[in-house]
Amino acid sequence: MDVVKSFSDADLVTAIKTGNGIDHAIGFIYRTHYRLLESFVLANRGDAMDAEDLIQEVLVIFVEMVQKDKYRGEAGVKSFLYSLTHNLWISELRKRSSTAKRNALFENNRETVEKDVAGYLMYKEAQKKVIELLGGLGEKCKQILTLFYYENLPMKEILKQTSYENEQVLRNKKYRCLQQLTTTMRQSPAIFDDLRNLLQYAN
């Protein structure tokens, strides 16, 4: 008859790090903490299948973090797994909500072909005006703001494509460009409307 081994938190970490007894360690986690993690998912609009999939993902993440020394032990294993479950499930619910809203919006707001075409043409015209507006700020500002807002590049990547000394100098320049853009938009409400239409269509 096999004896079911009990693990302390330290034992679990050691087994996962070394690989010596890792299967028993993971089995212990399942037996000890599965119901707690499952109950959170079930209590928050999930079902048993959701809980099973999520808990498997939680354990994979936990094992990877332990093996890469990302788990420092500030929180106990039980608390850490619960926190991971909480964060991943809340993120999943947000994704589902967003998808449901997009689907409902699509079903409730089907437009005619003519209206779709008109909307796209308005978007292209607004985009053209915004690009012209950025050009009026100067080439440096146009380059920085285009890379940051249109291409979604981080500041470190933008720095590589520009001639600024360091990231702080680049941030200062971007701030001044935004101030200049804001001033221009305040002077022309029509430009503000173009930018708003552009953003709404892009979303």
N, C-alpha and C positions, 0 to 999 in steps of 0.2 A: 504494500500500500504506500503510495507516494505521500510524502509529508508536504503540505502547502507551506511554503516559506513566507515569512513576513519580512518586509523591508522597511527600514527607516528611510527618511529622505536622503540621508547621506549614502545609504546602501544603494538606493535607486540611481543616484547620480553616478556612483562608482561603476555600477553594472552597465549603465548606458555608455559611459565614457570608454570603458575598457572593452566592452562587448562580451565580457565574461558573465554569463547569466542574464543577458539582456532580454531574452524571450520571457524568462520568469519574471523579470522586473516589469515588463510591459503588461504581462498577464496580471500581475499584482495590481497595477494601476487600474486596469479594466475592472477587476473584481471590487476594488475598494472605492473607486471614484465615479464609475460609469453612471450609476443611478443619480448621483448628485448633479452631474453635468447634463444628463438626459432631462431631469426634472426642470432645469432652467429653460431648455429649448421648448419642452412641452407646455410650460407655463407662459411662453411668449410666442404663441401662434405657430409653433412648429409641431411636426408629428414624429413618430418613432423613427421613420426613415431619415428625416432631416437630422435628428439627433445622432443617429448612427454615422451618417456621412460626416457631420461636423466633428464629432468626437475623434474619428479616425484622423481628420485633418489636424485637430488639436494635438494629438499624440505625435504625429509626424513632425509638426513644428517644434514640440517640446524636445523630442529626441535630437533634432538638428541643432537646437539651441544649446542643449547640454554638450553635445559632441564638439561644438564650435566655441565652447566656453562663454556663451552668451547668457546662460542662466547662472546668476551669481549667488542664488540662494537667499536673497534678501527676503523673499516671501517663501513660505513653505510650498511644497509641491502641490498640495490640495488647493491652496489659495491661488497659486500661479495658473493651474489648469482651469480653475473656475474663471479667472480673469480673462484668459485666452478665449474660453468658450463664450463668455459674455461679449467680448469685443468682436469676435468673428461672426457671431449670430446677429448682433445689432447691425453690423456691416451688411450681412446678407439680407436682412429685412429691409434696409434702406435701398439696396439694389432692386429687390422685388417690388418695392413701392414705386420706385422710379420707373421700372419697366411697365408696371400696371398703369401708371399715369400716362406714359407715352402711348400705350396701346389704346387707352380710353380716349385720349386726345385725338389719335388717328381715326378712331371709329366715329367719334362725335363731330369731327370737323373735316369731313371729306369735302374738298373743294372741287369745283369744276376745273377742267383742263385750262380754260381761259384764265381763271383766277390764279392758278398755279404759275402759269407763264408770266402773268402780269406781276405777281409777287417776286418772281425770280429776276425779272428785268429791273424792278425797283431796287432789289438787293444789289445787282451789279452796278446800277447807277450810284447808289449810296457808297458802295465800295470804292468806286472810281473817285468820288468826291473826298472820301476820307484819305485815300492815298495821296491825292493832290494836296490836301491839308497837311499831311505829314511832310510832303516835299517842301511846303512853305516854311517849315521849321528849320530847314537846312539839312544837308546830307547826313551829318553825324546823328542828329536827332531822328531823322527818318530811319536810318539804319538800326539804331539802338531800339527804337520803339517797334519797328517791324519785326526784328529778331525776337524781341521779348513777348509781344502780344500776338503776332500773327503766327510765328513759328514755335512759340512756347519754349524757347531755349533758356536754360538757367544762365545766371550771370557769368559763371565760370566759362561757359561755352562762348558767350558773347564776347568776353574779354579776349579770347583767342582770335576772334575775327575783327577786332578793332585794335587801335594803336594806343590804348590807354595804359598807364603805368601799372595800375593794380585795380583790384575789384572795387575798392572804396572810391577811387577817382571815377570809375565807370558809374557807380551808383549815384554819385553826386551829379554827374552829367545827366543821367536818366531823370533824376529828380527835377533838374532845371528844365529839361525838355518837357516834362509833364506839366510844370507850372506854365510854361509858354503855351502848351496845347490848351490848358484850362482857360487861360486868358483869352485866347482866340475863340474858343467855343462860347464863352460868355458874351462876346461881342457879336456873335451871330447865332441866334437860336436855330436857324435853318440847318446849320452844320451839326448842332446837337441832335436835331431830329434825324439827320442822315446817319449819324453814328448809332443812335438808338435803334433805328430800323435795321442797320447792318448787324448789330449784336443779336437782335431778336430773331432775325432770319437765320443767322449762323447757329443759334441754339436749337 
